[in-house]
Amino acid sequence: MPELITSRQNARVKEAVKLRAARQRAKQRRFLIDGVREIQRALAFGIEPLEVFVCPELCTTLAAKQIVEQISQSTAVVSPVTAEVFEKLCFGERIEGVLVVAQTPDRSLNRLSLPPSPLVAVLAGLEKPGNVGAILRTADGAGLDAAIIADGQTDLFNPNTIRASLGTVFAPHVCAATTAEVLAKLSEWQLPIIAARPDAATLYTAADYRRGAAIVLGNEAAGLSTAWQQKEIQTVQLPMRGIADSLNVSATAAVLCYEAQRQRQADA
């Protein structure tokens, strides 16, 4: 194993830390993966590790050691670091002794392959990475065929998105595109669009998801942009019985995704 890195000012450590910033992730086409479960899922989905920082005294679980062994068989650089250095590198409070710098994969819309009558979640202009990650986790749990970030206000591999998604963000059916590109592709697929809006006249249970649909969820504060307010787009609402006028967008996503699957299973 290479020489132990003991300085928080080490050049490679400083370059890795820069990847906490979206601008640097875009510039370097690299991102950080912190957490054993997330790294496992990234590797399973073919994400390419470029470098792994390992803190021997913290990397104690069997899963963490297996990750290091697996990456050691690749061309990635393995860099042992002290606990003090690892604390600078890691994200959040869950310290498991292994952190990966990975190559950002191509997640463009044109690479997406869908089955007939698919269910697709469209996250339109969301800005909170925690919400994005939570919806990706829900879409995965509900068995949706794809999740598309349309004009996202946070990049796909923000550390908070990765953590909140439990690593499901790495699946190849998760992609990002502009709103115009997404609308064009939905039209090409001839997929009905069902958008969540608090002021909609139709209840979410009255929409028909059985022949496939794109479930659209809007920005946390501003809602859906005018691009998603065309007359051919069906809008639905969840009934609010208390004083709040809407649910958190990730909660709304969960209700709609599972209602869609309920209808499809009942119709099978």
Secondary structure, DSSP 4 states (H G I P E B T S, - for coil): -PPPB--TT-HHHHHHHGGGSHHHHHHHTEEEEESHHHHHHHHHTT--EEEEEE-TTT--SHHHHHHHHHHHTSSPEEEEB-HHHHHHH--SS---SEEEEEEPP--BGGG----SS-EEEEEES---HHHHHHHHHHHHHTT-SEEEEES-SS-TT-HHHHHHHTTGGGSTTEEEE-HHHHHHHHHHHT--EEEE-TT-SEEGGGS--TT-EEEEE-BTTTBS-GGG--TTSEEEE----SS-S---HHHHHHHHHHHHHHHHHHH-
